[in-house]
């Protein structure tokens, strides 16, 4: 893949402590936090843009209420002071936020989406990003889902939920990619653009790995 460049935005969606609550049930991709952390680190090393999206519960009983522990970011995805943080109360990162306007102001045409949960805010954000004209990637091992009950009353495993949601996104709304392939693509972009971007030479693209 050659579509990633150093103006590709990493959208880190709902990486918040509220998802650590046991009441969600079983989750897949136990290494998801580590994968997200690796991608954030790589984006920062390459000085590519990182955007954070946090959910804020509208109800008093929500796990993501402002000021409550569940609203805080997971330590693997703690925003740096200069990284924008958008707060939403719906599934899409684009509704009720300035995310779209800020992406367009920076000339960003491609977004990579990571975080939680695959079948809800990841899927909704990816669909809307594609509909808005952004070239959209979703990272299969840097996203995750929880088990849930289907219409037939049967329990669906987290893996079934996760891969079903990604299958619906593939080709129609997003390109599905894994962390290693994405890191390789970012490293290539760093090498290809480094000659015209001296700042990259100072930080060193090999540090992506």
C-alpha positions in Angstrom: 0.0 0.0 0.0 1.2 3.5 -0.9 -1.7 5.7 0.2 -0.2 6.8 3.6 1.7 10.0 3.7 3.0 12.2 6.5 -0.2 14.3 6.4 -2.3 11.2 7.1 -4.3 11.7 10.4 -4.4 9.1 13.1 -7.8 9.3 14.7 -7.7 7.8 18.2 -11.4 7.1 19.1 -12.7 6.5 22.6 -9.6 5.1 24.1 -11.1 5.7 27.6 -11.1 4.0 31.0 -14.9 3.5 30.9 -14.3 0.6 28.6 -12.4 -1.2 31.3 -15.6 -1.8 33.2 -16.3 -5.6 33.5 -20.0 -5.1 32.8 -19.1 -4.8 29.1 -18.4 -8.5 29.0 -15.7 -10.3 27.0 -13.6 -8.2 24.6 -11.4 -9.4 21.7 -7.9 -8.1 20.7 -6.3 -8.1 24.2 -3.2 -6.5 22.7 -5.3 -3.6 21.2 -4.0 -1.0 23.7 -0.4 -1.9 22.8 -1.1 -1.7 19.1 -2.7 1.7 19.5 0.3 2.9 21.6 2.7 1.7 18.9 0.8 3.6 16.2 0.6 6.8 18.3 4.3 6.6 19.0 5.1 6.1 15.3 2.9 9.0 14.3 4.6 11.2 16.9 8.1 10.2 15.8 7.2 11.0 12.2 5.4 14.2 13.2 2.3 13.2 11.4 -1.0 14.5 12.9 -2.7 12.7 15.8 -6.3 13.6 16.8 -8.1 12.2 19.8 -11.8 11.7 20.2 -13.4 11.2 23.6 -17.0 10.2 24.4 -18.9 12.1 27.0 -22.0 10.4 28.3 -25.2 12.4 28.1 -26.9 10.5 30.9 -26.1 10.6 34.6 -25.6 6.8 34.6 -23.2 6.8 31.7 -19.7 5.4 32.2 -18.1 8.3 30.3 -19.5 11.3 32.2 -17.3 14.3 32.3 -15.2 14.4 35.5 -15.7 10.8 36.2 -12.9 8.2 36.1 -14.4 6.5 33.0 -14.1 9.6 31.0 -10.3 9.7 31.3 -8.1 8.4 28.5 -6.4 5.1 28.8 -2.7 5.6 29.6 -1.6 4.2 26.3 -3.5 7.0 24.5 -3.0 10.0 26.7 -3.0 13.1 24.5 0.0 15.4 24.3 -0.8 19.1 25.0 -0.6 20.0 21.3 -2.8 17.2 20.1 -6.4 18.1 19.5 -9.1 16.4 21.6 -12.7 16.3 20.4 -15.6 15.5 22.7 -18.7 13.8 21.3 -21.9 12.4 22.8 -22.9 10.4 19.8 -21.3 7.5 17.8 -19.7 9.7 15.1 -16.6 11.7 15.8 -17.7 14.2 13.2 -21.1 15.2 14.6 -21.1 18.1 17.0 -17.3 18.6 16.7 -14.9 20.6 14.6 -13.0 17.5 13.5 -14.0 17.7 9.8 -13.2 21.5 9.6 -9.9 21.0 11.3 -8.9 18.1 9.0 -9.8 20.2 5.9 -8.0 23.3 7.3 -4.8 21.1 7.4 -5.3 19.7 4.0 -5.7 16.2 5.3 -7.3 13.7 2.9 -6.6 10.4 4.5 -7.5 9.2 8.0 -6.5 6.1 10.0 -9.0 5.1 12.7 -8.1 3.1 15.8 -9.8 2.6 19.2 -13.2 1.4 20.5 -15.6 0.0 19.7 -15.5 -1.6 16.2 -19.2 -2.0 15.7 -20.2 1.3 17.2 -18.1 4.5 17.2 -15.3 3.1 15.0 -17.8 1.9 12.3 -19.9 5.1 12.4 -16.9 7.4 12.2 -15.4 5.3 9.4 -18.6 5.4 7.4 -19.0 9.1 7.8 -15.4 9.8 7.0 -15.8 7.9 3.7 -19.1 9.7 3.0 -17.3 13.0 3.6 -14.7 12.1 1.0 -11.8 11.1 3.2 -9.7 8.1 2.2 -10.3 5.9 5.3 -8.3 3.1 6.9 -9.4 1.0 9.9 -6.8 -1.0 11.8 -8.0 -4.5 12.5 -5.7 -5.2 15.5 -5.9 -1.7 16.9 -9.6 -1.8 17.3 -11.8 -4.1 19.4 -15.4 -5.1 20.2 -17.3 -6.7 23.0 -19.6 -9.7 22.9 -23.2 -9.0 22.3 -26.6 -10.5 21.9 -27.9 -10.9 18.3 -31.5 -10.5 17.1 -32.0 -14.2 17.5 -31.1 -14.0 21.2 -27.9 -15.9 20.7 -24.7 -14.5 22.2 -22.2 -13.4 19.6 -18.5 -13.6 20.5 -16.5 -10.4 20.5 -14.5 -11.8 17.5 -17.7 -12.4 15.5 -18.9 -8.9 16.3 -15.5 -7.3 15.5 -14.9 -9.1 12.2 -18.5 -8.7 11.1 -18.3 -4.9 11.5 -15.0 -4.8 9.7 -16.4 -6.9 6.9 -19.2 -4.5 6.4 -16.8 -1.6 6.2 -14.3 -3.2 3.8 -14.3 -1.9 0.2 -17.5 0.1 0.7 -16.3 2.5 3.4 -12.7 1.7 4.4 -9.5 -0.2 3.8 -8.8 -2.7 6.5 -5.2 -3.0 7.5 -3.1 -4.4 10.4 -0.6 -2.5 12.6 2.5 -3.9 11.0 1.5 -3.2 7.5 0.6 0.4 8.5 3.9 0.9 10.3 5.7 -0.3 7.1 3.7 2.2 5.0 4.5 5.0 7.4 8.2 4.2 7.3 8.1 4.2 3.5 6.4 7.6 3.6 9.0 8.9 5.9 11.8 7.7 3.6 10.1 9.1 0.5 9.3 12.5 1.9 12.4 12.9 4.1 14.5 14.5 1.4 12.0 17.4 1.2 11.4 17.5 5.0 14.6 18.1 6.9 12.8 17.8 10.3 12.3 14.1 9.5 16.0 13.6 9.1 16.7 15.0 12.6 14.3 12.6 14.3 15.2 9.6 12.2 12.6 7.4 10.5 14.1 4.1 11.7 12.7 5.0 15.1 9.2 4.1 13.8 9.9 0.5 14.8 
